[in-house]
Amino acid sequence: MIKHNDKSYICYLDLGFEVIRGKWKAVILCHLWEGPKRFLELQRITCGVSQKVLNQSLKQLEEDELISKKIYAEMPPKVEYSLTKKGEELVPALKIIEEWSERNFSIVKED
């Protein structure tokens, strides 16, 4: 067993999946791979995520040190999210899963 933040995990894979669990976290990370994004950009990109769920996902990713939040001192306040070094290390693994999924599931893409 592995302990992290007062929780127990069966193995490091279990812990790793806990960090990206949920519908939106991996999607957010992959889009931040392209560069920093503002909240509304992320909401548009994720098509359908509620403001509450996006806020929760961003907060959890920030707590896990996968993304950083930069607040600019201007009016109205400008906030940008970007990957940390830890997040940058994770995205290639997510991209491999994305490529595998594309190869193995024949789905008609909607644009």
MOPAC internal coordinates of N, CA, C and O (Angstrom, degrees):
PM7 1SCF
backbone

  N    0.0000 0     0.00 0     0.00 0    0    0    0
  C    1.4525 1     0.00 0     0.00 0    1    0    0
  C    1.5310 1   109.89 1     0.00 0    2    1    0
  O    1.2310 1   122.22 1   -32.23 1    3    2    1
  N    1.3140 1   113.36 1   147.77 1    3    2    1
  C    1.4627 1   120.99 1   178.32 1    5    3    2
  C    1.5198 1   107.54 1  -119.44 1    6    5    3
  O    1.2310 1   120.25 1   -45.02 1    7    6    5
  N    1.3019 1   117.13 1   134.98 1    7    6    5
  C    1.4592 1   121.94 1   177.57 1    9    7    6
  C    1.5301 1   108.65 1  -108.19 1   10    9    7
  O    1.2310 1   121.35 1   -45.53 1   11   10    9
  N    1.3418 1   115.02 1   134.47 1   11   10    9
  C    1.4656 1   121.20 1   176.23 1   13   11   10
  C    1.5232 1   107.71 1  -151.64 1   14   13   11
  O    1.2310 1   120.32 1   -52.98 1   15   14   13
  N    1.3236 1   117.00 1   127.02 1   15   14   13
  C    1.4726 1   122.04 1  -179.16 1   17   15   14
  C    1.5313 1   112.43 1    49.72 1   18   17   15
  O    1.2310 1   120.78 1  -132.13 1   19   18   17
  N    1.3176 1   116.11 1    47.87 1   19   18   17
  C    1.4759 1   122.92 1   177.88 1   21   19   18
  C    1.5248 1   114.16 1    62.58 1   22   21   19
  O    1.2310 1   119.86 1  -159.98 1   23   22   21
  N    1.3216 1   117.88 1    20.02 1   23   22   21
  C    1.4635 1   121.58 1   175.56 1   25   23   22
  C    1.5257 1   108.43 1  -121.87 1   26   25   23
  O    1.2310 1   120.72 1   -27.65 1   27   26   25
  N    1.3212 1   116.23 1   152.35 1   27   26   25
  C    1.4571 1   121.66 1   178.70 1   29   27   26
  C    1.5142 1   110.29 1  -105.90 1   30   29   27
  O    1.2310 1   121.12 1   -38.68 1   31   30   29
  N    1.3097 1   115.46 1   141.32 1   31   30   29
  C    1.4584 1   122.49 1   179.01 1   33   31   30
  C    1.5144 1   108.93 1  -129.76 1   34   33   31
  O    1.2310 1   120.99 1   -32.11 1   35   34   33
  N    1.3303 1   115.72 1   147.89 1   35   34   33
  C    1.4551 1   121.44 1  -178.46 1   37   35   34
  C    1.5192 1   110.89 1   -67.26 1   38   37   35
  O    1.2310 1   120.85 1   138.86 1   39   38   37
  N    1.3449 1   115.99 1   -41.14 1   39   38   37
  C    1.4607 1   121.44 1  -178.72 1   41   39   38
  C    1.5217 1   108.45 1  -157.95 1   42   41   39
  O    1.2310 1   120.55 1    -2.11 1   43   42   41
  N    1.3234 1   116.55 1   177.89 1   43   42   41
  C    1.4644 1   120.10 1  -179.74 1   45   43   42
  C    1.5249 1   112.56 1   -64.91 1   46   45   43
  O    1.2310 1   119.75 1   150.04 1   47   46   45
  N    1.3228 1   118.08 1   -29.96 1   47   46   45
  C    1.4659 1   120.63 1   176.48 1   49   47   46
  C    1.5289 1   109.79 1   -63.99 1   50   49   47
  O    1.2310 1   120.37 1   137.27 1   51   50   49
  N    1.3180 1   116.90 1   -42.73 1   51   50   49
  C    1.4586 1   122.08 1   177.13 1   53   51   50
  C    1.5337 1   110.02 1   -59.24 1   54   53   51
  O    1.2310 1   120.09 1   134.73 1   55   54   53
  N    1.3097 1   117.42 1   -45.27 1   55   54   53
  C    1.4598 1   122.62 1   177.96 1   57   55   54
  C    1.5321 1   110.66 1   -62.56 1   58   57   55
  O    1.2310 1   120.48 1   134.50 1   59   58   57
  N    1.3241 1   116.68 1   -45.50 1   59   58   57
  C    1.4608 1   120.99 1  -179.74 1   61   59   58
  C    1.5172 1   112.29 1   -60.94 1   62   61   59
  O    1.2310 1   120.42 1   137.28 1   63   62   61
  N    1.3241 1   116.81 1   -42.72 1   63   62   61
  C    1.4681 1   119.75 1   178.79 1   65   63   62
  C    1.5245 1   111.47 1   -69.29 1   66   65   63
  O    1.2310 1   119.87 1   149.80 1   67   66   65
  N    1.3086 1   117.85 1   -30.20 1   67   66   65
  C    1.4636 1   120.31 1   177.00 1   69   67   66
  C    1.5326 1   110.28 1   -61.41 1   70   69   67
  O    1.2310 1   120.56 1   141.99 1   71   70   69
  N    1.3199 1   116.54 1   -38.01 1   71   70   69
  C    1.4608 1   121.62 1  -178.23 1   73   71   70
  C    1.5287 1   111.61 1   -65.23 1   74   73   71
  O    1.2310 1   119.59 1   146.10 1   75   74   73
  N    1.3339 1   118.38 1   -33.90 1   75   74   73
  C    1.4676 1   120.87 1  -177.90 1   77   75   74
  C    1.5242 1   112.77 1  -107.87 1   78   77   75
  O    1.2310 1   120.48 1  -170.33 1   79   78   77
  N    1.3385 1   116.69 1     9.67 1   79   78   77
  C    1.4655 1   121.20 1  -179.51 1   81   79   78
  C    1.5181 1   110.25 1   -62.19 1   82   81   79
  O    1.2310 1   120.84 1   -35.01 1   83   82   81
  N    1.3058 1   115.99 1   144.99 1   83   82   81
  C    1.4539 1   121.65 1  -179.21 1   85   83   82
  C    1.5123 1   108.98 1   113.04 1   86   85   83
  O    1.2310 1   121.39 1   -19.77 1   87   86   85
  N    1.2973 1   114.94 1   160.23 1   87   86   85
  C    1.4599 1   120.42 1  -174.05 1   89   87   86
  C    1.5290 1   113.03 1   -70.90 1   90   89   87
  O    1.2310 1   120.04 1   149.79 1   91   90   89
  N    1.3173 1   117.53 1   -30.21 1   91   90   89
  C    1.4663 1   119.02 1  -167.54 1   93   91   90
  C    1.5225 1   115.99 1  -106.04 1   94   93   91
  O    1.2310 1   118.83 1   158.91 1   95   94   93
  N    1.3128 1   119.85 1   -21.09 1   95   94   93
  C    1.4630 1   120.33 1  -172.69 1   97   95   94
  C    1.5260 1   112.95 1   -60.25 1   98   97   95
  O    1.2310 1   119.77 1   131.70 1   99   98   97
  N    1.3193 1   118.04 1   -48.30 1   99   98   97
  C    1.4672 1   120.54 1  -179.33 1  101   99   98
  C    1.5208 1   110.48 1   -64.89 1  102  101   99
  O    1.2310 1   120.44 1   142.31 1  103  102  101
  N    1.3252 1   116.77 1   -37.69 1  103  102  101
  C    1.4709 1   121.11 1   179.28 1  105  103  102
  C    1.5271 1   109.66 1   -63.89 1  106  105  103
  O    1.2310 1   120.39 1   135.13 1  107  106  105
  N    1.3206 1   116.87 1   -44.87 1  107  106  105
  C    1.4641 1   121.50 1   178.60 1  109  107  106
  C    1.5275 1   109.87 1   -59.85 1  110  109  107
  O    1.2310 1   120.45 1   132.47 1  111  110  109
  N    1.3277 1   116.75 1   -47.53 1  111  110  109
  C    1.4673 1   120.49 1  -179.17 1  113  111  110
  C    1.5258 1   111.15 1   -59.00 1  114  113  111
  O    1.2310 1   120.22 1   135.91 1  115  114  113
  N    1.3193 1   117.19 1   -44.09 1  115  114  113
  C    1.4700 1   120.28 1  -178.96 1  117  115  114
  C    1.5298 1   111.44 1   -64.46 1  118  117  115
  O    1.2310 1   120.01 1   143.94 1  119  118  117
  N    1.3264 1   117.59 1   -36.06 1  119  118  117
  C    1.4622 1   119.78 1   179.11 1  121  119  118
  C    1.5290 1   111.32 1   -74.23 1  122  121  119
  O    1.2310 1   120.08 1   147.96 1  123  122  121
  N    1.3127 1   117.44 1   -32.04 1  123  122  121
  C    1.4627 1   119.49 1   176.61 1  125  123  122
  C    1.5220 1   111.72 1   -72.53 1  126  125  123
  O    1.2310 1   120.15 1   161.69 1  127  126  125
  N    1.3205 1   117.32 1   -18.31 1  127  126  125
  C    1.4605 1   122.98 1   175.02 1  129  127  126
  C    1.5347 1   109.44 1   -58.66 1  130  129  127
  O    1.2310 1   120.85 1   148.49 1  131  130  129
  N    1.3383 1   115.98 1   -31.51 1  131  130  129
  C    1.4656 1   122.07 1  -179.22 1  133  131  130
  C    1.5265 1   112.04 1   -76.62 1  134  133  131
  O    1.2310 1   119.95 1   165.16 1  135  134  133
  N    1.3195 1   117.71 1   -14.84 1  135  134  133
  C    1.4613 1   121.91 1   179.69 1  137  135  134
  C    1.5159 1   110.90 1   140.09 1  138  137  135
  O    1.2310 1   120.50 1   -11.08 1  139  138  137
  N    1.3452 1   116.66 1   168.92 1  139  138  137
  C    1.4592 1   121.07 1  -179.31 1  141  139  138
  C    1.5273 1   111.44 1   -58.15 1  142  141  139
  O    1.2310 1   121.36 1   -33.14 1  143  142  141
  N    1.3193 1   115.01 1   146.86 1  143  142  141
  C    1.4640 1   121.36 1  -179.30 1  145  143  142
  C    1.5264 1   109.11 1  -136.77 1  146  145  143
  O    1.2310 1   121.29 1   -30.88 1  147  146  145
  N    1.3284 1   115.14 1   149.12 1  147  146  145
  C    1.4516 1   121.25 1   173.27 1  149  147  146
  C    1.5274 1   108.62 1   -88.36 1  150  149  147
  O    1.2310 1   121.03 1   -14.32 1  151  150  149
  N    1.3209 1   115.64 1   165.68 1  151  150  149
  C    1.4601 1   121.30 1  -175.95 1  153  151  150
  C    1.5271 1   111.87 1   -55.13 1  154  153  151
  O    1.2310 1   120.26 1   129.28 1  155  154  153
  N    1.3303 1   117.10 1   -50.72 1  155  154  153
  C    1.4672 1   120.04 1  -177.27 1  157  155  154
  C    1.5256 1   112.28 1   -64.59 1  158  157  155
  O    1.2310 1   120.30 1   146.99 1  159  158  157
  N    1.3453 1   117.03 1   -33.01 1  159  158  157
  C    1.4719 1   119.81 1   175.35 1  161  159  158
  C    1.5326 1   109.72 1   -61.63 1  162  161  159
  O    1.2310 1   120.87 1   134.29 1  163  162  161
  N    1.3274 1   115.95 1   -45.71 1  163  162  161
  C    1.4632 1   120.54 1   179.91 1  165  163  162
  C    1.5263 1   110.80 1   -64.70 1  166  165  163
  O    1.2310 1   120.36 1   142.60 1  167  166  165
  N    1.3179 1   116.91 1   -37.40 1  167  166  165
  C    1.4628 1   119.59 1   178.86 1  169  167  166
  C    1.5294 1   110.94 1   -66.11 1  170  169  167
  O    1.2310 1   120.20 1   140.13 1  171  170  169
  N    1.3359 1   117.22 1   -39.87 1  171  170  169
  C    1.4701 1   120.33 1   177.62 1  173  171  170
  C    1.5264 1   111.08 1   -66.45 1  174  173  171
  O    1.2310 1   120.55 1   135.62 1  175  174  173
  N    1.3114 1   116.55 1   -44.38 1  175  174  173
  C    1.4683 1   121.97 1  -177.97 1  177  175  174
  C    1.5286 1   111.34 1   -61.73 1  178  177  175
  O    1.2310 1   120.41 1   141.16 1  179  178  177
  N    1.3230 1   116.82 1   -38.84 1  179  178  177
  C    1.4593 1   120.55 1  -174.92 1  181  179  178
  C    1.5259 1   113.01 1   -83.92 1  182  181  179
  O    1.2310 1   119.52 1   178.34 1  183  182  181
  N    1.2899 1   118.52 1    -1.66 1  183  182  181
  C    1.4819 1   123.88 1   172.34 1  185  183  182
  C    1.5140 1   114.04 1    38.55 1  186  185  183
  O    1.2310 1   119.81 1   -95.73 1  187  186  185
  N    1.2706 1   117.98 1    84.27 1  187  186  185
  C    1.4519 1   118.58 1   172.08 1  189  187  186
  C    1.5111 1   115.37 1   114.47 1  190  189  187
  O    1.2310 1   119.60 1   169.81 1  191  190  189
  N    1.3059 1   118.37 1   -10.19 1  191  190  189
  C    1.4603 1   118.64 1   177.64 1  193  191  190
  C    1.5316 1   107.88 1   -73.17 1  194  193  191
  O    1.2310 1   120.74 1   -43.59 1  195  194  193
  N    1.3199 1   116.18 1   136.41 1  195  194  193
  C    1.4653 1   119.41 1   178.83 1  197  195  194
  C    1.5248 1   109.17 1   -74.45 1  198  197  195
  O    1.2310 1   121.37 1   -20.20 1  199  198  197
  N    1.3236 1   114.98 1   159.80 1  199  198  197
  C    1.4599 1   120.79 1   179.53 1  201  199  198
  C    1.5333 1   109.98 1   -59.99 1  202  201  199
  O    1.2310 1   120.48 1   139.60 1  203  202  201
  N    1.3219 1   116.70 1   -40.40 1  203  202  201
  C    1.4636 1   121.83 1  -179.33 1  205  203  202
  C    1.5264 1   111.45 1   -63.02 1  206  205  203
  O    1.2310 1   120.41 1   131.77 1  207  206  205
  N    1.3216 1   116.83 1   -48.23 1  207  206  205
  C    1.4666 1   121.00 1  -178.19 1  209  207  206
  C    1.5295 1   110.38 1   -66.95 1  210  209  207
  O    1.2310 1   120.11 1   139.77 1  211  210  209
  N    1.3294 1   117.40 1   -40.23 1  211  210  209
  C    1.4669 1   120.27 1   178.03 1  213  211  210
  C    1.5227 1   109.75 1   -62.94 1  214  213  211
  O    1.2310 1   120.06 1   135.54 1  215  214  213
  N    1.3220 1   117.50 1   -44.46 1  215  214  213
  C    1.4686 1   121.06 1   177.30 1  217  215  214
  C    1.5234 1   111.46 1   -58.65 1  218  217  215
  O    1.2310 1   120.32 1   134.55 1  219  218  217
  N    1.3374 1   116.99 1   -45.45 1  219  218  217
  C    1.4696 1   121.34 1   179.63 1  221  219  218
  C    1.5256 1   111.04 1   -62.05 1  222  221  219
  O    1.2310 1   120.65 1   135.26 1  223  222  221
  N    1.3332 1   116.37 1   -44.74 1  223  222  221
  C    1.4654 1   120.85 1  -179.04 1  225  223  222
  C    1.5183 1   110.52 1   -63.36 1  226  225  223
  O    1.2310 1   120.41 1   135.03 1  227  226  225
  N    1.3327 1   116.83 1   -44.97 1  227  226  225
  C    1.4675 1   120.71 1   179.33 1  229  227  226
  C    1.5246 1   110.97 1   -62.93 1  230  229  227
  O    1.2310 1   120.56 1   138.45 1  231  230  229
  N    1.3107 1   116.54 1   -41.55 1  231  230  229
  C    1.4710 1   120.75 1   179.45 1  233  231  230
  C    1.5281 1   110.61 1   -62.95 1  234  233  231
  O    1.2310 1   120.32 1   135.50 1  235  234  233
  N    1.3323 1   116.99 1   -44.50 1  235  234  233
  C    1.4691 1   120.43 1   179.75 1  237  235  234
  C    1.5304 1   111.18 1   -65.34 1  238  237  235
  O    1.2310 1   120.25 1   138.75 1  239  238  237
  N    1.3312 1   117.12 1   -41.25 1  239  238  237
  C    1.4675 1   120.31 1   178.47 1  241  239  238
  C    1.5273 1   110.53 1   -64.48 1  242  241  239
  O    1.2310 1   120.95 1   143.65 1  243  242  241
  N    1.3274 1   115.79 1   -36.35 1  243  242  241
  C    1.4697 1   119.84 1   177.49 1  245  243  242
  C    1.5275 1   110.57 1   -68.95 1  246  245  243
  O    1.2310 1   120.01 1   137.93 1  247  246  245
  N    1.3330 1   117.59 1   -42.07 1  247  246  245
  C    1.4689 1   121.51 1   177.81 1  249  247  246
  C    1.5201 1   111.56 1   -62.13 1  250  249  247
  O    1.2310 1   120.49 1   145.12 1  251  250  249
  N    1.3282 1   116.67 1   -34.88 1  251  250  249
  C    1.4644 1   121.26 1   178.41 1  253  251  250
  C    1.5225 1   112.28 1   -83.83 1  254  253  251
  O    1.2310 1   120.84 1  -175.68 1  255  254  253
  N    1.3338 1   116.00 1     4.32 1  255  254  253
  C    1.4700 1   123.78 1   176.13 1  257  255  254
  C    1.5219 1   113.27 1    62.70 1  258  257  255
  O    1.2310 1   120.54 1  -148.57 1  259  258  257
  N    1.3476 1   116.58 1    31.43 1  259  258  257
  C    1.4630 1   120.83 1   176.91 1  261  259  258
  C    1.5252 1   110.86 1   -93.63 1  262  261  259
  O    1.2310 1   120.67 1   155.22 1  263  262  261
  N    1.3304 1   116.33 1   -24.78 1  263  262  261
  C    1.4575 1   121.07 1   176.04 1  265  263  262
  C    1.5224 1   109.00 1  -132.48 1  266  265  263
  O    1.2310 1   121.34 1   -18.53 1  267  266  265
  N    1.3291 1   115.04 1   161.47 1  267  266  265
  C    1.4568 1   119.65 1   173.32 1  269  267  266
  C    1.5175 1   108.58 1  -124.38 1  270  269  267
  O    1.2310 1   121.65 1   -26.36 1  271  270  269
  N    1.2990 1   114.45 1   153.64 1  271  270  269
  C    1.4583 1   122.24 1  -178.49 1  273  271  270
  C    1.5227 1   107.60 1  -116.76 1  274  273  271
  O    1.2310 1   120.91 1   -55.47 1  275  274  273
  N    1.3256 1   115.86 1   124.53 1  275  274  273
  C    1.4575 1   120.36 1   179.53 1  277  275  274
  C    1.5208 1   108.17 1  -114.80 1  278  277  275
  O    1.2310 1   120.92 1   -55.22 1  279  278  277
  N    1.3310 1   115.85 1   124.78 1  279  278  277
  C    1.4575 1   121.75 1   179.73 1  281  279  278
  C    1.5200 1   107.82 1  -107.25 1  282  281  279
  O    1.2310 1   121.01 1   -57.62 1  283  282  281
  N    1.3234 1   115.67 1   122.38 1  283  282  281
  C    1.4536 1   121.91 1   179.34 1  285  283  282
  C    1.5284 1   109.12 1   -90.00 1  286  285  283
  O    1.2310 1   120.67 1   -40.38 1  287  286  285
  N    1.3363 1   116.32 1   139.62 1  287  286  285
  C    1.4607 1   121.84 1  -179.53 1  289  287  286
  C    1.5266 1   109.56 1   -83.07 1  290  289  287
  O    1.2310 1   121.26 1  -100.64 1  291  290  289
  N    1.3047 1   115.19 1    79.36 1  291  290  289
  C    1.4551 1   120.78 1   176.56 1  293  291  290
  C    1.5152 1   108.59 1  -148.08 1  294  293  291
  O    1.2310 1   120.67 1   -14.07 1  295  294  293
  N    1.3114 1   116.32 1   165.93 1  295  294  293
  C    1.4633 1   120.66 1   179.89 1  297  295  294
  C    1.5090 1   109.93 1  -115.66 1  298  297  295
  O    1.2310 1   118.29 1   -51.19 1  299  298  297
  N    1.3122 1   120.87 1   128.81 1  299  298  297
  C    1.4637 1   124.05 1    -9.58 1  301  299  298
  C    1.5233 1   110.40 1   -67.15 1  302  301  299
  O    1.2310 1   120.29 1   -22.69 1  303  302  301
  N    1.3320 1   117.05 1   157.31 1  303  302  301
  C    1.4662 1   119.82 1  -177.24 1  305  303  302
  C    1.5272 1   111.59 1   -58.68 1  306  305  303
  O    1.2310 1   121.19 1   -42.13 1  307  306  305
  N    1.3165 1   115.33 1   137.87 1  307  306  305
  C    1.4597 1   121.70 1   177.27 1  309  307  306
  C    1.5234 1   107.49 1  -107.19 1  310  309  307
  O    1.2310 1   120.86 1   -49.58 1  311  310  309
  N    1.3263 1   115.96 1   130.42 1  311  310  309
  C    1.4685 1   121.18 1   179.94 1  313  311  310
  C    1.5164 1   107.82 1  -124.96 1  314  313  311
  O    1.2310 1   120.63 1   -47.99 1  315  314  313
  N    1.3310 1   116.41 1   132.01 1  315  314  313
  C    1.4640 1   121.88 1   176.51 1  317  315  314
  C    1.5178 1   109.55 1  -124.39 1  318  317  315
  O    1.2310 1   121.67 1   -35.55 1  319  318  317
  N    1.3238 1   114.41 1   144.45 1  319  318  317
  C    1.4590 1   121.47 1   176.26 1  321  319  318
  C    1.5162 1   108.23 1  -112.60 1  322  321  319
  O    1.2310 1   120.70 1   -39.89 1  323  322  321
  N    1.3236 1   116.27 1   140.11 1  323  322  321
  C    1.4583 1   120.79 1   177.33 1  325  323  322
  C    1.5271 1   109.28 1  -146.48 1  326  325  323
  O    1.2310 1   121.41 1   -16.42 1  327  326  325
  N    1.3138 1   114.90 1   163.58 1  327  326  325
  C    1.4636 1   120.26 1   179.13 1  329  327  326
  C    1.5231 1   110.86 1   -74.70 1  330  329  327
  O    1.2310 1   121.03 1   -35.18 1  331  330  329
  N    1.3072 1   115.64 1   144.82 1  331  330  329
  C    1.4598 1   120.99 1   169.73 1  333  331  330
  C    1.5321 1   106.98 1   -89.57 1  334  333  331
  O    1.2310 1   120.34 1    -2.39 1  335  334  333
  N    1.3027 1   116.95 1   177.61 1  335  334  333
  C    1.4664 1   121.22 1   176.17 1  337  335  334
  C    1.5340 1   110.11 1   -58.27 1  338  337  335
  O    1.2310 1   121.11 1   137.27 1  339  338  337
  N    1.3175 1   115.49 1   -42.73 1  339  338  337
  C    1.4695 1   121.55 1   179.03 1  341  339  338
  C    1.5299 1   110.43 1   -60.91 1  342  341  339
  O    1.2310 1   120.09 1   137.42 1  343  342  341
  N    1.3266 1   117.43 1   -42.58 1  343  342  341
  C    1.4595 1   122.06 1   178.04 1  345  343  342
  C    1.5118 1   111.89 1   -66.30 1  346  345  343
  O    1.2310 1   120.71 1   139.46 1  347  346  345
  N    1.3383 1   116.24 1   -40.54 1  347  346  345
  C    1.4778 1   120.73 1   178.19 1  349  347  346
  C    1.5210 1   111.37 1   -61.03 1  350  349  347
  O    1.2310 1   120.20 1   145.57 1  351  350  349
  N    1.3249 1   117.22 1   -34.43 1  351  350  349
  C    1.4634 1   121.25 1   179.00 1  353  351  350
  C    1.5269 1   111.93 1   -69.61 1  354  353  351
  O    1.2310 1   120.07 1   150.88 1  355  354  353
  N    1.3320 1   117.46 1   -29.12 1  355  354  353
  C    1.4563 1   122.07 1  -177.19 1  357  355  354
  C    1.5234 1   113.16 1   -81.04 1  358  357  355
  O    1.2310 1   119.81 1   144.59 1  359  358  357
  N    1.3204 1   117.97 1   -35.41 1  359  358  357
  C    1.4707 1   121.30 1  -172.40 1  361  359  358
  C    1.5298 1   114.02 1   -57.40 1  362  361  359
  O    1.2310 1   118.20 1   138.79 1  363  362  361
  N    1.3357 1   121.04 1   -41.21 1  363  362  361
  C    1.4786 1   117.81 1   178.44 1  365  363  362
  C    1.5320 1   113.25 1   -56.90 1  366  365  363
  O    1.2310 1   119.70 1   145.15 1  367  366  365
  N    1.3210 1   118.17 1   -34.85 1  367  366  365
  C    1.4717 1   120.60 1   176.83 1  369  367  366
  C    1.5255 1   110.07 1   -66.41 1  370  369  367
  O    1.2310 1   120.26 1   140.64 1  371  370  369
  N    1.3191 1   117.12 1   -39.36 1  371  370  369
  C    1.4713 1   120.67 1   177.89 1  373  371  370
  C    1.5231 1   110.70 1   -66.49 1  374  373  371
  O    1.2310 1   120.50 1   142.75 1  375  374  373
  N    1.3228 1   116.66 1   -37.25 1  375  374  373
  C    1.4641 1   120.77 1   178.64 1  377  375  374
  C    1.5310 1   110.90 1   -65.78 1  378  377  375
  O    1.2310 1   119.97 1   144.70 1  379  378  377
  N    1.3124 1   117.67 1   -35.30 1  379  378  377
  C    1.4737 1   121.28 1   176.47 1  381  379  378
  C    1.5243 1   109.56 1   -62.99 1  382  381  379
  O    1.2310 1   120.00 1   137.26 1  383  382  381
  N    1.3248 1   117.61 1   -42.74 1  383  382  381
  C    1.4651 1   120.93 1   177.81 1  385  383  382
  C    1.5249 1   109.93 1   -64.66 1  386  385  383
  O    1.2310 1   120.26 1   139.32 1  387  386  385
  N    1.3214 1   117.11 1   -40.68 1  387  386  385
  C    1.4655 1   121.11 1   178.27 1  389  387  386
  C    1.5311 1   111.09 1   -61.28 1  390  389  387
  O    1.2310 1   120.38 1   134.82 1  391  390  389
  N    1.3298 1   116.88 1   -45.18 1  391  390  389
  C    1.4773 1   121.43 1   179.20 1  393  391  390
  C    1.5291 1   110.76 1   -65.32 1  394  393  391
  O    1.2310 1   120.20 1   138.92 1  395  394  393
  N    1.3188 1   117.22 1   -41.08 1  395  394  393
  C    1.4663 1   121.63 1   178.17 1  397  395  394
  C    1.5269 1   109.78 1   -60.54 1  398  397  395
  O    1.2310 1   120.95 1   135.29 1  399  398  397
  N    1.3253 1   115.79 1   -44.71 1  399  398  397
  C    1.4625 1   121.06 1  -179.85 1  401  399  398
  C    1.5263 1   111.08 1   -62.34 1  402  401  399
  O    1.2310 1   120.55 1   138.25 1  403  402  401
  N    1.3158 1   116.55 1   -41.75 1  403  402  401
  C    1.4649 1   121.31 1   179.47 1  405  403  402
  C    1.5331 1   110.91 1   -63.24 1  406  405  403
  O    1.2310 1   120.48 1   140.44 1  407  406  405
  N    1.3344 1   116.69 1   -39.56 1  407  406  405
  C    1.4724 1   121.07 1  -179.80 1  409  407  406
  C    1.5305 1   112.52 1   -71.45 1  410  409  407
  O    1.2310 1   120.32 1   146.87 1  411  410  409
  N    1.3149 1   117.00 1   -33.13 1  411  410  409
  C    1.4564 1   120.38 1  -169.24 1  413  411  410
  C    1.5233 1   116.65 1  -103.49 1  414  413  411
  O    1.2310 1   119.93 1   174.44 1  415  414  413
  N    1.2876 1   117.73 1    -5.56 1  415  414  413
  C    1.4603 1   120.38 1   179.84 1  417  415  414
  C    1.5158 1   109.02 1  -129.87 1  418  417  415
  O    1.2310 1   120.77 1   -63.40 1  419  418  417
  N    1.3241 1   116.12 1   116.60 1  419  418  417
  C    1.4498 1   119.93 1  -179.88 1  421  419  418
  C    1.5231 1   109.15 1   -85.57 1  422  421  419
  O    1.2310 1   121.53 1   -74.69 1  423  422  421
  N    1.2970 1   114.68 1   105.31 1  423  422  421
  C    1.4569 1   121.78 1  -176.50 1  425  423  422
  C    1.5328 1   108.16 1  -128.42 1  426  425  423
  O    1.2310 1   120.77 1   -39.01 1  427  426  425
  N    1.2852 1   116.13 1   140.99 1  427  426  425
  C    1.4674 1   120.50 1   175.37 1  429  427  426
  C    1.5260 1   107.03 1   -83.33 1  430  429  427
  O    1.2310 1   120.73 1   -58.79 1  431  430  429
  N    1.3343 1   116.20 1   121.21 1  431  430  429
  C    1.4518 1   120.85 1   179.70 1  433  431  430
  C    1.5160 1   110.04 1   -77.60 1  434  433  431
  O    1.2310 1   121.24 1   -41.66 1  435  434  433
  N    1.3268 1   115.24 1   138.34 1  435  434  433
  C    1.4606 1   121.63 1   173.43 1  437  435  434
  C    1.5178 1   107.58 1  -102.73 1  438  437  435
  O    1.2310 1   120.40 1   -45.62 1  439  438  437
  N    1.3021 1   116.84 1   134.38 1  439  438  437
  C    1.4698 1   119.59 1   178.44 1  441  439  438
  C    1.4942 1   112.07 1  -106.31 1  442  441  439
  O    1.2310 1   120.10 1   180.00 1  443  442  441

